[in-house]
């Protein structure tokens, strides 16, 4: 990640390690283990601008922090550095730490109110219908490259699939999908253009909410508008953004990491193809070994306290080390042993702020990968494994590309136009998505892209 802070050196004598810059981005798991060896379950670290924080490395300690909001709040307004003016408006972490009226930034009764609207609206989706929907999009994506015999499964499959599905689940035109993929990735990476991309997403969703007030549908946005908690428009916009961004990043990484494992680990693929391991088992194994989000920020100490033998002061920021916690030798003394069927990993966090959409994410990954492997059973990596490249940031580590080859085949007949997929651009050339402006940025109320028949009646079992 390019950052104006990358060339700074840590303060003289500072014992903390940076969670950004070349060392952290080259081998984050290696850095986590180095920190564990030096400090134990909780380690002092530096985030962008050399702001201090605590990285929680232990599995038990991660659960303790995540499950006790009375000690470790999700409200970033408690962050001492923010109170003291040390976090400028253009700071790379601002999109992820600027307080908004959303469930993941509040605790207690207000959290229960907002979280209830999210979970109850998500529960209205029929899971079997969602899987049929995922398969339709997966087939369309595969059709775009199936005749060529080669593809980059990150750009052509893993990244577009979750956002295309989620864009439709929230009731937006599918043409929004490619631009939202680009903006979401920009925000997650925390680049210099993250703030502009964040604004693009917000403006787009405001327009969507306005449309749904005029023309309701059978979708997540409409259900939030109709929920008895009577959420305000801005609350709905921010929760839509939260769901879209979280679903995109976690599911895209889960798909890419699982496919890489299938293509590079012969025992993994043999167990999968031989019936010794189901695809859901495979996904859980990947969630243990390579969680979609390596680190989650943040929690803020409500008062002076202690965790993992470390004294924490009121206002300190703590980062949940999901990747490090999953490899804690206290619970996995031998990380090479399989953990099939074990869902006690930290991939979706824990406690009152545990990811509410994890089952939909699993459905997208499971169905998408199954569709791909069924249609292209002879998939193989097109480059040596050592040539695969990764991009890392404070929160995540993801493949730049996953080039594969296979026997060319004919496309399926899906009865609709191909999904629009943005042309991939080299990661070094990342730029913000352009914020929409004026009425022309959103199709007319009630309008749908031409060439596609609405699937809502088939896919959603309840109104």
WOMO-V865470 format. One record per residue. PSI is psi in whole degrees, -180 to 180 (NA if undefined). D_LAST is the distance of its C-alpha to the last C-alpha in Angstrom with 2 decimals. Layout:
<<PSI:D_LAST> <PSI:D_LAST>>
This chain:
<<129:43.25> <132:45.51> <143:46.05> <-13:48.69> <-7:49.27> <-26:50.00> <-2:53.74> <153:54.38> <147:56.27> <152:55.41> <145:57.56> <132:60.94> <2:60.88> <126:57.11> <-9:56.08> <151:52.43> <146:51.07> <141:48.87> <17:45.33> <166:45.59> <177:48.23> <-46:49.81> <-47:50.46> <-37:47.00> <-27:45.28> <-40:47.61> <75:47.05> <-41:44.63> <-37:44.77> <-40:48.54> <-40:48.55> <-43:46.39> <-34:48.87> <-43:51.75> <-38:50.28> <-42:49.72> <-35:53.34> <-35:54.63> <-15:52.52> <-142:50.64> <-18:47.07> <128:46.74> <144:48.43> <135:49.27> <172:47.93> <134:47.78> <-175:44.81> <139:45.20> <11:48.06> <37:49.53> <137:47.49> <149:47.85> <173:45.14> <129:44.94> <121:43.40> <118:42.28> <-27:43.38> <145:43.31> <-50:40.39> <-40:41.04> <-36:41.60> <-44:38.32> <-40:36.50> <-46:38.62> <-45:37.81> <-30:34.05> <-1:33.78> <75:35.98> <-17:34.61> <-26:37.23> <-34:39.84> <96:38.01> <157:35.56> <0:32.95> <110:33.99> <-11:36.15> <-11:37.89> <-12:39.97> <118:41.43> <-40:45.12> <-34:45.76> <-41:43.10> <-32:44.64> <4:48.04> <22:47.03> <0:47.41> <94:44.01> <162:44.22> <-29:41.29> <16:41.82> <140:41.99> <-25:40.12> <-3:38.14> <-43:37.05> <-25:33.58> <-7:32.94> <-10:34.80> <124:34.37> <138:32.50> <157:29.04> <64:26.67> <161:24.59> <-29:24.15> <1:26.70> <9:29.40> <164:29.26> <174:29.98> <-143:29.80> <-43:27.68> <-38:26.42> <-44:25.40> <-39:23.49> <-51:21.60> <-43:20.66> <-38:20.19> <-41:17.82> <-39:15.40> <-55:15.75> <-41:15.59> <-33:12.70> <-41:10.55> <-34:12.15> <-12:11.56> <-14:7.80> <138:9.15> <117:10.52> <-39:14.20> <-38:15.56> <-41:13.34> <-41:14.46> <-39:17.98> <-38:17.92> <-44:16.96> <-43:19.82> <-40:22.17> <-48:21.65> <-41:22.59> <-44:25.33> <-41:26.83> <-41:26.93> <-43:28.67> <-40:31.09> <-30:31.83> <-21:33.15> <-2:35.98> <-30:36.35> <-11:39.29> <-25:41.26> <0:41.93> <152:41.45> <158:38.69> <108:37.98> <-14:35.01> <-57:34.33> <-35:34.11> <-11:32.81> <-62:30.28> <-41:29.80> <-48:29.23> <-32:27.07> <-53:24.67> <-43:22.85> <-35:22.56> <-43:21.46> <-49:18.58> <-35:17.70> <-41:18.18> <-36:15.47> <-31:13.05> <-6:13.73> <16:13.22> <156:16.99> <142:19.21> <-18:20.73> <-17:24.12> <-26:23.67> <-57:23.91> <-42:27.72> <-34:28.68> <-34:26.36> <-48:27.96> <-46:31.34> <-40:30.57> <-45:28.97> <-40:32.00> <-42:34.31> <-45:32.79> <-38:32.91> <-16:36.50> <37:37.55> <177:39.71> <-21:41.50> <10:38.75> <-37:35.94> <-39:35.74> <-42:35.38> <-38:32.63> <-42:30.86> <-38:31.09> <-47:29.75> <-44:26.56> <-46:26.19> <-42:26.86> <-43:24.45> <-31:21.56> <-42:22.64> <-37:22.38> <-46:18.87> <-41:17.74> <-41:19.68> <-42:18.00> <-26:14.43> <-34:15.72> <-41:16.91> <87:14.22> <157:10.70> <-172:8.56> <76:5.78> <170:8.43> <-41:10.48> <-48:12.38> <-42:9.85> <-35:8.58> <-40:12.37> <-35:13.07> <-9:10.90> <141:12.25> <-15:14.90> <-12:17.62> <57:17.74> <145:18.72> <164:21.09> <-43:20.80> <-36:23.46> <-42:21.90> <-44:18.67> <-47:20.94> <-34:23.00> <-35:20.24> <-43:18.81> <-44:22.43> <-48:22.96> <-44:20.14> <-48:21.18> <-45:24.87> <-44:24.73> <-40:22.62> <-56:24.91> <-48:28.19> <-43:27.62> <-40:26.00> <-44:28.44> <-39:31.34> <-43:30.19> <-48:29.99> <-44:33.35> <-38:35.08> <-43:34.06> <-39:35.20> <-42:38.43> <-43:39.04> <-39:38.56> <-21:40.95> <-17:43.61> <104:43.79> <-36:45.17> <-39:44.71> <-47:41.06> <-37:40.46> <-42:42.63> <-36:40.78> <-49:37.47> <-26:38.73> <-1:40.80> <3:38.00> <-16:39.52> <130:36.55> <164:32.92> <-41:31.00> <-37:28.96> <-42:32.44> <-41:33.65> <-42:30.90> <-37:31.78> <-43:35.44> <-37:34.81> <-29:32.80> <-51:35.98> <-36:38.49> <72:36.88> <147:33.87> <-37:31.91> <121:32.97> <-35:36.58> <143:36.70> <131:34.29> <149:35.41> <-179:35.86> <150:36.71> <127:39.25> <128:41.68> <-17:41.42> <176:45.08> <132:47.98> <-171:47.09> <142:47.81> <130:45.89> <30:47.54> <7:50.94> <135:50.40> <124:50.74> <134:47.82> <153:48.32> <133:45.93> <-8:44.05> <146:44.56> <135:41.76> <141:40.80> <131:39.10> <117:37.31> <82:39.03> <-45:36.38> <-44:38.46> <-42:41.64> <-36:40.19> <-22:38.96> <18:42.59> <120:44.23> <-15:47.23> <-30:46.82> <-19:43.82> <76:44.53> <-28:48.31> <98:48.01> <-9:45.19> <-14:45.99> <140:44.79> <154:41.30> <46:38.60> <132:36.29> <-2:33.42> <115:34.29> <21:31.44> <16:33.61> <173:34.03> <9:33.30> <-33:31.33> <22:28.21> <-157:30.43> <176:30.15> <-162:29.82> <-18:27.37> <17:26.88> <144:26.22> <120:23.86> <-17:20.24> <20:19.10> <-33:21.90> <-36:20.00> <-39:18.14> <-44:21.62> <-41:23.20> <-41:20.79> <-47:21.62> <-48:25.31> <-53:25.59> <-41:23.95> <-47:25.63> <-42:29.03> <-42:28.86> <-44:28.16> <-49:31.05> <-30:33.52> <-42:32.79> <-30:33.46> <71:36.36> <-18:38.08> <26:41.34> <135:40.05> <154:42.84> <136:43.63> <-5:45.55> <160:47.56> <144:49.34> <-35:47.13> <-15:49.46> <-5:48.61> <139:44.93> <150:44.37> <150:42.12> <133:41.01> <149:40.84> <-176:39.86> <-38:39.70> <-30:36.22> <165:35.97> <122:38.03> <154:36.79> <139:38.40> <-42:39.60> <155:39.46> <79:39.29> <132:41.32> <163:41.22> <159:42.80> <170:42.01> <123:42.97> <143:41.56> <167:39.17> <156:37.41> <162:33.90> <169:31.00> <104:29.51> <-12:25.96> <19:25.63> <169:24.86> <154:26.94> <149:27.93> <146:26.05> <127:28.01> <129:29.94> <143:32.23> <125:35.87> <145:36.89> <146:39.60> <141:42.13> <-31:41.00> <-14:44.13> <23:43.11> <137:39.82> <159:39.08> <151:36.28> <147:33.50> <129:34.11> <138:31.93> <153:30.28> <135:31.87> <170:31.24> <-25:28.63> <-13:29.59> <-15:28.07> <135:24.47> <159:23.46> <150:22.84> <131:19.55> <-9:17.12> <154:19.67> <155:19.32> <142:22.24> <153:24.21> <-2:24.67> <132:21.17> <137:18.54> <137:14.90> <6:13.51> <-38:9.81> <-38:9.18> <-37:11.59> <-33:10.92> <118:7.41> <-16:7.02> <152:3.77> <NA:0.00>>
